[in-house]
């Protein structure tokens, strides 16, 4: 069975992730990137942050999206990641916990039930 912490062996520490995201956000605001459309912006910034983009594609994508970066969500994920690193939680338990919390936060169950009634 693979070690629960294999995902960090070739990755970055939490502080390095935060600093890289700050650097990407700064780069995103520079004039040669700011006016580009999404895909071109993605490709141009990816050149400067290739390791991060390849290793953490979802975080890289979230960082380049329009709008305000959600630092609270990042801090939450990094806190959960640290619990795994510190052997206070398994990656499976963290995944279940995060998945449930995000589902509860972002999915309006009442709309799902309404849609099922309308389809009948």
BELSUL-V492655 format. One record per residue. N is the residue number from 1. OMEGA is omega in degrees with one decimal (none if undefined). Layout:
# BELSUL-V492655
{{N | OMEGA} {N | OMEGA}}
This chain:
# BELSUL-V492655
{{1 | -178.5} {2 | 177.0} {3 | 179.8} {4 | -174.5} {5 | 179.9} {6 | -174.4} {7 | 179.9} {8 | -175.3} {9 | 179.8} {10 | -177.4} {11 | -177.7} {12 | 171.8} {13 | -177.8} {14 | 179.8} {15 | 178.1} {16 | 177.0} {17 | 179.5} {18 | -179.5} {19 | 178.6} {20 | 178.1} {21 | 177.1} {22 | 179.4} {23 | 178.1} {24 | 179.1} {25 | 177.4} {26 | 179.8} {27 | 179.9} {28 | -177.6} {29 | -179.9} {30 | -169.7} {31 | -178.2} {32 | 179.9} {33 | -170.8} {34 | -175.2} {35 | -177.3} {36 | 173.4} {37 | -170.8} {38 | -174.3} {39 | 178.8} {40 | 177.6} {41 | 179.6} {42 | -177.1} {43 | -178.3} {44 | -179.1} {45 | -179.7} {46 | 178.4} {47 | -177.8} {48 | -174.9} {49 | -172.9} {50 | -179.5} {51 | -178.7} {52 | -179.7} {53 | 179.8} {54 | -175.8} {55 | -176.7} {56 | -173.1} {57 | -179.3} {58 | 177.3} {59 | 178.4} {60 | 179.2} {61 | 179.2} {62 | -178.8} {63 | -177.4} {64 | 179.6} {65 | 175.2} {66 | 178.9} {67 | -177.3} {68 | 177.1} {69 | -176.3} {70 | -179.5} {71 | 179.6} {72 | 178.8} {73 | 178.1} {74 | -179.5} {75 | 177.7} {76 | 179.9} {77 | 179.7} {78 | 176.4} {79 | 178.0} {80 | 178.2} {81 | -179.8} {82 | 177.0} {83 | 177.3} {84 | -180.0} {85 | -177.8} {86 | -179.2} {87 | 176.4} {88 | -179.1} {89 | 175.2} {90 | 178.0} {91 | 177.9} {92 | 178.8} {93 | 178.4} {94 | 179.8} {95 | 179.0} {96 | -178.3} {97 | -180.0} {98 | 179.9} {99 | 179.6} {100 | -179.1} {101 | 179.1} {102 | 175.8} {103 | -179.5} {104 | -177.1} {105 | -169.1} {106 | -178.2} {107 | 177.2} {108 | -175.6} {109 | -179.7} {110 | 177.5} {111 | 177.8} {112 | 179.5} {113 | 178.0} {114 | -179.6} {115 | 177.9} {116 | 179.0} {117 | -179.2} {118 | -178.3} {119 | -177.6} {120 | none}}
